[in-house]
Amino acid sequence: MLYNYKTLIIIFMLSLISCNESQHKKDNNRENKVNTFKHPNVALTVKGVQEIRKQLGKAPLFDETLAKTKEEVDKAIIKGINVPIPKDMAGGYTHTQHKKNYVMMHKAGMLFQILNDDTYAIYIKDMLMKYAELYPNLQRHPQERSYARGKIFWQCLNDANWLVYTSQAYDCIYGWLSKEDRDFLEKNLFKPFADFLSVETPQFFNRIHNHSTWGCVAVGMIGLVMDDEVLVNRALYGIENDGIATDAKDNDGGFIKNKEGKSGFLANLDSPFSPDGYYTEGPYYQRYAMYPFLIFAQALQNKKPELDIFKYKDGVLIKSVDAIINLSDEDGEFFPLNDGQKGMSYHTESLVSAVDIAYFYGDQDRKLLSIAKAQNKVQLDEAGMAVATAIYNDQELPFEKKSIELRDGAKGDKGGVGILRTSINDQKLTLVMKYSAHGLSHGHFDKLSFSFYENGEEVIQDYGLVRYVNVEQKNGGGYLKENKTWAKQTIAHNTIAINEESQYKGKYKESSKHHSDKYFFNVSNPKFQIVSAKENNAYKGTKMHRTMALVSDEDLAKPFIIDVYRVNSDQKHKYDLPYYYFGQYISSTIDFKKFTSLSPLGDSNGYQHLWKEAQGKSKEQFSQFTWLHHKTFYSLSSANTSNDTFILGSIGANDPSFNLRNDPVIIQRKENTSTVLYVNILESHGIYNPVTEAALNSYSEIKNIEVLLDTEEYTSVEIHFKNGTKKVFIVSNQNASDIANHKLNINNTDYQWSGPYYFNN
């Protein structure tokens, strides 16, 4: 039988009324007990619960979320409680079961408060009692893979996940439980759990990393519930005199503390976040850390409003929500910078919470409502109700992702990420250029790399991480060794690798000392948006400078990208610039020789994972390479010399367990020179219709690219189009001032302009 939305809500609300009436006397007693102990008071509050109950039936998105949650938890209750002895890695049976347990307890706590039904409190209590019986007898997890082994899970990180969620469930039934029950749970479970995550495992707790954020929030949340100021202060400020050197390293590769020796929740707000809200580990781990950051901030605002946590560091937590949304493509999927799994998006639960909390505790930015509407769910708390009510009242505004620079570093002085966006005829193109700091232990050696998207689809990709999260068959769901031997290496990214080595020789500690520098970023002209950055430390004695522009021309059907990459070294080297494209080779002016047998391109630094499939040279000082992807043609046009070599390859060599994707690449190689200039035009053009079998505009619009000048002071190129027009682009290589005046004569033509670049658009 099919029901419409209103019918379902009526049925749901009638079931609540029936449930409430049958338990009216119990509920009144429980209300008095809850108020006596002033619980809940972290994510939920007594006042907030009362307001939510008044609004039930008036905010469809909240009601739908509540109904789905009730159905899910009811099924779990019927299935029964299972608290197995821990033994498995991520993705294994015991790991998955314990994760389900804390998720269900958390949801049951919300249902108990909102619906006034003892069924959910009993479920939580029975579950907690089983954990309280199990926990005192647990040693560290039998799987010895982690630098900080947990007890319930293979790593303390997941134990912290458990406590963050479970502490909220405990808060919801705190007043319902007897004092004897609370004393038993706190003595046998919660206090030992908090001590284990912190003072017993300082290498996990006392660091600047998303792991530590979860650990601090776990200890802080349970401390708030139990009114334990020792635990709350430990969470906020870290452990003093833990005996760990400030510059010590764990075998996850991350430094334990920042250089000032600070740790704790507030230090994890200070150091990884830039003033723009960019999180140095990248959007994938920012997404993961957003839940503990925001839920603890919500709890602190409710329990310790004097901290004014949402205004800490000029409101960086609210800014971080806006930042991470801007770090997503047209489908809401995050750009896979650093270690990042493709497909992760703002539809994940952690971003549902983040959006709701940022809206409620920020300036109630109506643009966030459109994201919440797309997520199609809300938190079951006062913030979620506020969002659902505002959406029902049609208050949302579209969240328009615009071109933006997000600075990296605690003070915003360690490079950043430049995002250029343009839209024409419903075609949305996005260029992402990375010139940030390393990104802690999850960073890659990919300074001055880029990726390119059209309508949310990757055209030139960043590989992301090598991991199948929670897939037990693949190393227990953990990182695969190819993440280090391939994904982190420079050749795996769309940036220059020198002498088949990775930047900073692949040394994390050395890379973490440095960062790239923005040269300039200008998006004031929507028809010519440009970003330029320099990197002077990745290779000894070598200066690298890349400038990329997203150009819209009324004579062309689509915008195109100019990519000028200049390298100056004190010695002669071999330089490789890869472009990891998606799609099928169509044609090229390069005379490629395809090899009859495959061999790896090199033997280390990521080269060992590339199959060398074909090689060739350009017949002239201009070359083109065209491919087809998602019914769209793309061309890479290059200015080159007769000595340049082009290599076609694919990922997957020396990969016995088939952990890598077999994606294609074209590599431009220059050898035996100290100064090199790469000039490329990346162009989207035409369409192929497989139904009509018609190819429209399948050829590039570029006729030629000519390098007019390349000196220490200026680089100038002229782009020749097939329609007869010519465009001159000039970059000032030494002066990035917006007000500097330039005068230059090139081939008897005078050019005058102000600012760091010239383009006759």
N, C-alpha and C positions, 0 to 999 in steps of 0.2 A: 504494500500500500504506500502511495506517495503522499507526503505532506508538504505544504508550503511553509515558508519561514515562520509566519505568524502562528500557524497551527502548532508547529513544533515548540515555539516559545510558550504558548498557552499550556500545552501538555507539561512542559518542563516546569513552569511556574506552579501549576496545580500540584505536581509531585512535591515541590518544595513546601507548599502550604500544608499539604497532608503530613509531610514529615515534621514540619515545625509544630503543628497542633498536637501531634502524638507525643512530642517531647517537650511540651511547653513548660511543665514544672521543672524538669531537669535543666532546661535552658536558662530559666530564671535563676536557679541556684548557680549554674555555671557562670552566667553573666556577672553575678555578684563576686564570684571567686576570681574571675578574670580581672575585674576592675580592682579588686583588693590588691592583686599582685601587679597591676598595670601592664599586663601582657595581653596581646602581643605588642611589642614596641620596637621592632627592628624594621623589617620590610613592611609588615602590616602594623597598624596601630589600632588601639581600641576605638578611637574616634573615626579613623578611616574605615574600619569594618562597619560601624554604624551607618556611615554615609553610603557605603557600597550597598548595604541591604536596602536602603531607601530607594536606590536608583535601579535595582533589579527590574528588568522588564522594560527599561527606558533607553537602554543603550545596546542595540542589537549585536555589535561586535563583541562586547563584553559577555553578553548572554550566550552567544555562540561558543566563545572560548570556554566559558564555565560549563556549558553542557557537554562539550567534547572532553573536557578534563574529567568531569564526573563519570562519564561513560568509561574512560580509560582507567581511572582508579577503581571503579566498581568491578571491572573485569580482573584487575590485579588482586583485589580483596577476595573475590571468589576463587581465584587460582591458589591463594594461600601464600604464606610467608616462607621464604627459603633463604637462609643465611649460611651458605656453604663455607667450608674451610678454604681459604685462599690458596691458589696454586698456579693459576694461568697468567700468561702475558695478556696484553691488550687484545681484544677480540675473542679471547677464550671464554669458556663457559662461566667460570667463577668471576672473572673480571666483569663480564656483561651482566651477570646477575646482581652483583653488588652495585653496579651503576644503576640498574633498574630500581633497586631498592631505595637509593637516596632520591632518585627522581620521583618515585611514587610517594615516598614520605613527604617530600616537599609539597607536592600537589595535594596530598591528603590534608596537610596542615591548612592550606588555603581553603579547601572545601569545608573543613571543620569550622573555621571561623565564619565563613560566609553563609553556610547552610545550617549551622547549629545542629549538626547531626553527630552524635557520639560514635557512630560507626567508624568515622575517620580517625577520631582520637584513639579509639581502641586499637585500630590497625597500627598507628604510629607507635603507641606504647608497647604493644606486643613485639613489634619489630625492634625497637630500641632495647628492650629487655634481652632479646636474643643476642644483640651485639654486645651488650654489657656483660653477658655471660661469656661470650667468645673472646672479647678483646684482651682481658688480663692474661690470657694464656698464649696469645699470639707473639711469635718472634718476628723478626723482619721477614719479608716475603721470600719464599724459596727461590724465586727467579733472581739471579744475581747480575742482572744486566745494567741496572741504574746506578748512577753515582750517589743516589739517595733513595735506597729501597724503602718502600712503605711497609705496612703490615697487612692491610686489607687488599691493597693493590701492589703491583710490581714496582711502582715508584711513588714517592711521597706526594708528587703532584696530584695524582688521582685520589690519594687519601685526603688531600686538602679539598678537592672537589667535593668529596663525600661530606666533609664537615661543614663546608659553606652551605650546602643545601640542607643538610640535616639539622643544623643549628636553627634554621628558620622553621622547620617542622617542630622542633622542640619548643621554640618560642610560642608557636601557635597553641600548643597543649600545656604550656607551663602551668597556667592557673587551674587547669582541669586535673592535673596530676596531684596526688597527695604529696606532702612534704617528704615522706619516707621514700616514695618513688623517685622524687627529684634528687634527694641525697644519694640514693643508690646509683642513679645514672651518672651523676656528676663525679662521684668518687671512683666508679669503676670504668667509666667510658669517657666522658667529656674532658675532664681535667687531665687524665693521662694522655688522651689523644692530643690535646693542645700542647702539652709538654713534649710529646714525641716529635711533633712537627717542628718545634722551635728549638728548645734548649738541647734536645737529644739529637737533633739533625741540623746543626747550624749551617753546614755547607749548602743546605737547601733553603733555609729560612733567611739567612743573613746575606742576601745578594741583591743585585739589581738585575731583574729578569722577570719574565712573566711567571715562572715557577714560584719565585718568592712572593710575588703579588698574591697568588692563590694561597700560599702558606700564611702570609700575614693576615689576609682577610678571613681565612678559616679560624685562626686563633682570635682575631678581633671580634668576629661575629658571635662565637660562643661566649667570649668574654662579655659582650654586651648583654646577651641573654641572661647570663648568670650574675650580672653586675660585678664582675671580677675586674677591678681596675688594673691589677697587675698584668693580666692577659691583654687588656685593651691597650695599655701603654707599650707592652712588648710588641703588639701588632703595629702600632703607629710609629715606633721609633727603633725597632729592632732590638737585638741582644747586645749589650755592652760586654766588652772583655770576653769575647767568645773564643779567643785563642787562635783565630784564623787571620793570617796576614792579609792586608788590604789588597795586595796584588796577586794573591793565590789563585790558582786555577783549579776547577774541577774537571773531571773527565768528560763533561758535556761541552767543554771548551769555553765557558763563560767565566768572567771574573766574579769573585764572590761579592765584592763591594765596589762602590764607585771610588774614585781616587781620594775623596775626602774621608773615606772609611765609614760613611753613613749607610744605614740600611733601614728596613721597615717600610710600611705603607707610604708614608709621606716622602721618603727618599725615592720610592718607585714612582711617585708622581713627579718629583723634581727632575730626575735624570733622564728617563727614557722619552718623556714627552717634550716636544718643542713648544714654543709659545703659540704655534698654529694648531696644536693638537695632533701633530704627526708623531707616531710611536716608532722609535728607531728600529725595532725588530721587523717592521713591515706590517702591511694590513692584515695578513693572515693571523699573525700572533696578536696584533692589536684587537682584532675581532675576538680572539680567545680570551684576552685579558679584560675586555670591556665589561663582562658580567661581574667579576669580582670588584673591579674598580667602582662600577656604578652602584652595585647592590650594597656595598659597604658604605659608600658615600650616602646612599639613601638612609641606611641604618644610623650612621653618625648624625645625619641631619635630624632624624627623629629622636635620637637618644642624647646626642651631644650637640645641640644647635649652636652652642657658643663657639664651636670650631669653625662654623660657617664654611664647611668643606667645599661647597660648590663654587665658592669664590676664591678658593685656594689657587695660587699661581695664576691670578687673573682669569679664573674660571676655565682652566684648561680642560677639565673633564667634559664640560658642555661643548667646548670647541672640538674635542676629540671625536664626538659623535658626528658633527658636521664634516670633519676631516675624513673619517673613514667612509662615509657615504660618497664623498668626492673621489675616493680611491677605488671606485667600482665602475664597471662598464655600463652599457645601456641596459643590460639585463640585471644589474645589481650584483654581478659577480666581481670579487675583488681582484685587482691586478696582482699577479703572483710574484711580487717583489720579494727578494730573499727567499727563505724557505716558505713556500706557500702552495697549498693544494688547490689546483684549478677546480672551479665549480663552487667553491665556498662563496656564499653571498650574504647580503643583509637580511635574508629570510631566516637565517639561523636564530635559535632561541636567544643567544646572548645579545644579538642586535635588537631583537624585539624588546627586551628589557631596557637596553641602552636608549633606544628611541623614546620609549614611554617615560623613562626617568628624566632624560634630557628635556623633554617637552614640559613635564610637570614641575621640575625644579629649576629649569632655566627661564627663559623669557617667553615661554609658550609659543615658540616659533611655529607658525601654522604650516610651514613647508614640511616639517617633520610629520605632520598628519598624513600627508600623501604617501610617505614611506610606510607609516603604520598601516594605512589602508591597503597598500600593496602586500604587506606582510600578512594581512588578514587574520591577525590574532593580537592579543594584548596580554600584559601581565594581569594576574588576578589580585590587584591591589589598588590603592587609591590613584596611583599614577595611570594604571591601565584604564580605570574607569573614566578618568578625566579625558584621556585620549579617545576612548570609545564614544563618549558623550559629545565631544567636539566634532568627531567625524559624522555622527548622526545628525548634528546640526549644520552640516555642510560648511564647516569652517576651514577645511584643508585648502592649501595652496600648492601648486606644483613645485617640486624640488628640482629646479633646473641646474643641472651640473654644467658649470662654466669652466673656462680655462682658469687655472689656479696654480700658484706655486706654494708648496708646503715645505717650510724650512725644517731641517733636522738639527738635533742638538738641544740640550737643555736651555740654551740661550738663543737658539735659532741661528747659530753661527757655524754649523758644520754641514754646509751644503744643503741639499734637499731633493725634492722631486718636482719636476715641472710637468704639468699636464696641459696640453693644448687641445682644444675642442672646437669643431666647427660643424655646421649643419647646412646642407644645401639640397633642395629637392627631396626632402625626407631622408637624405643620406647623412648619417652622423659618423664623422671621422674623429678619432682620438689618438694623439701621440703622447706617449709617456716616456720622459727622459729621467734617468736616475743619476744623481751626482751627490749622493748622501754620504754619511758615515757608514762604517762597516755594518752595523746593525746587531751588535752583540753576537752571541754564539750562533744565531740563526742567519747571519749575514753571508753574502756571497762576494766573491772577488770580481765585481762587475762594474767598476767605476765607469761612468759615461756610457752606460748601455741604454737601450731604448726598446720599446715595443709599440706596435701599431694595431689599431682596431678599426673595423668598419661595421656599424650597426651592431655593436656588441660582440662581433666575431673577431677572433685573433687573425691577423694577416701576417704580421711579423711577431713571433712569439718570444716570451720569456719562458724558459722550461719549467720553472717552479721547483718543487722538491721531488725527491725520489723516495716515495713512501706511499704505502697503501694503508691509510689510517684505519685501525681496528679490523684489518683483514688478517686473521691469525696465520694463514698460510704464508704470508709475506713477512717473515721475521717477527712474528707475533704482533704485527701492526705497527712496529717501530720503524725508525729510519733504516734504510738499506745502505749498504756500504757504498753504493754508487752515488749516494747523495754527496759524499765527500769527493769521490774520485771523478765524478762528472758534474753534477748540478752546481756545485760551489765554484768550479774552476772557470777561469776567464773565457776559454774558448767555447764554453757552453752558452755564452751570452753574445748579444749583438754589440760588441765593442772590440777594440783592438787587443790582440795578444801578441807579445813580442818574443821572438826566438822560441816559440812553442812552450813558453813558461806562463804561469799565472801571475797576476798582479801580486806584489809583495811576496813573491815566491810561494804563494799559498799559505803564508804564516799569519794566523789569526791575530796573534799578539801585536805583530808589527802593523798590520792593517788597521787595528783598532786605535793606533796612535794618530792616524791621519784621516783626512776626509777630502773630498773634492770641493771646489769653490765655485759658486755661481759667478759667472762673468756678467751676464745680464739676462733679464727676463722681461719681455714686453708683450702684452696682449691688448694694448690700447686700440690697435687697429684690427678689427675682426677679420679683415681680408689678408692680413700679414701678421701672424703671431709667431714669436721667435723666442728661443731659449738657447743660452750659451753657457758653457761651464769648462773649467780647467782642472786637470789632475797632474800634479808635479812630483808625486812620491811613489806611484805604483811601480815604476821601473827606474832603477838607478840612473841618474844622469839624463832623464828623459822627461820632456814636457809635452803633455797631451791637451789638445783644445778642440772641443766639438761644439758646433753650432747647428741647430736644427730649426727649420721654419715650416709652418703649416700655411700654405698659400692658396687663396681663393682667387681665381681669375675669371672674369665674366666671359672670356672667349673660350673657356674650357668647361666641359660638362661637370667635372669634379675637382676639388682641391688636390694639391700635390704637396709632397714633402721635399724640401731641400736639406741635404745632409752634407756638411762640410767638416771634415775631421782632419786636423793638422797635427803632426807629431814632429818634434825636434829633439834629437838625441846627440850626445857627444861622441857616439860611436855608431858604426854601421850595424844594422840588424836585419832580421827577417820579420815582416809585419803581416798579420792575418786579420782581416775584418770579415766576420761571418754575418750573414743574414739568414735567420731561421724562419723560412717562409712556410706557409701551409698551402698545399694544392698540387696541381699537376703541371709539370713542365710542358710548355707549348712550343716556344721557339727561342732562338738566340742568335745574335750576330757572332758569337764566340764559336770558334771551331773546336768543339769538344771531342775528345777521344774517350770513348767509353771502354772501361777495362773489362776483360773477359773473366777475370778472377778478382775477388775483393781482398784488400788488405787494410789494416788500420792506418790512419793518417800519421800516427806517431805512437810513442810507447809510454807516455806519461802525461800528467797535467791535463787530463781530459781527452787528449788527442787519441789515446788508445781506445776510446769508445766511439770514434768516428770511422765509418767505412768510407774509403776513397773510391768513388764510383766512376768519376770522369774528370778530365783535366783538359784545359785548352788556353789559348791566348787570343786576344782580340786582334783582328786584322788591321784595325785602325786605332786611333787614339780616342775612340768613342765606341761603347758597346751597349747592348741591350739584352735583357733576359726577361722573358714573359712567361707567366704561369696563369692557371685558371683555378679559382677557389670559390666555392659556393656560387657558381654561375656568374662570377665577376672576373674580369681580366685584370691582372696587375703587371706592371713593368718596372724593372730596376734599370735605370739608364746611368751610365758611368763614364766619367772622363778618366782616361787611363793612359799609360805609356805602353810602348811595344814590349817592354820587359815584364809587364804585369801578367800574373798567372791567375786563372779562375779555376776553382775546384768545386765539383759537385759531390756531395756526400750525403750520408744519412747516419743517424744515431743508432747504436746497437752493437758495435764491435766489443769483443771481450766482455760479454754479458751472458754468462752461462745460464743464469736463472731467469732470463728474459724480464729483467726488472725495468728496462728502459723502453720508452716509446721509439718507434722507428721513424722519426720525423726527418724531413729533408733540410738541406742547407746549401747555400752557395757562399763560397769563401773567396774574397779578393786578396791575393798575396802579392806583396812587394818585397824585394830582397836586395841585400847588399847596398843599403843606403842609410844615411843618418837622418835625413829630413824627408818626410813623405806627406803627401796631400791626397786624401780621398774625397772625391766630389761625386755624390750620387743623388739622383732624383727618383723618389719612390712615388709611383703613380697608380691610381685606381681608374680604370676606364672600361667602358663597354659592358656587355652582358651576353651570356649564352643561354638560349632557351631550348632545353632538350625536347620539348614537345613539338615546337615548330622547326627545331633543328636549325635555328637562325643565330648567327653570331653578329652582334652589332658592336661597332667600334672596338674590334679586337686588337687593333694596332695602337701602339703608343702615340701620344701627341708630340713627343719630344723628337726633334730631328738631330740635335747635336748639343754637346756641352763643351764649352771652350774655357780653359783657364787663362784669364787675361793677365793676372799678376799674382805672385805668391812671394811675399817677403816677411820679415819679422814684424813689420808694421801693418801690412794689409794683405788680404787675400780677396781676389776678385774673380768671379766667373760670369760667363755669359751663356744664357740658355736660349737655344734656337728652337722655335716651335714650327711644326709643319704648316701652320696657317700663315707663316711669314713673319710673325712677331718675334722680338727678341727682348729678353729681360736681363738686366745686369744686377748682380748681387755683390756687395762689397762688405767685408767685415774688417773693422779696426781691431787688430790683434793685441794691441797694447793699451788702448785707452777706452774704457767702457763707460765713460761719463756721458750722461744724457745731454749735457749742454756743450760738450766739446765740438768745435767746428773743424771740419775736415775739407781739404782741397787736394785733389789728386788728378793728374793727367795720365790717362792710359790710352796708348795708341792714338795720340793726338786728339783725344776727347777729354774735356774737363768735367770733373764731377765735384760738386760741392754739396755738403749736407751737415747736419748736426746730429750728434748721437753716435752710438757705436756701430751702426750699420746703415747701408744704403740699398734701396731696391726701387726700381722704377715701375711700380705696380700701376 
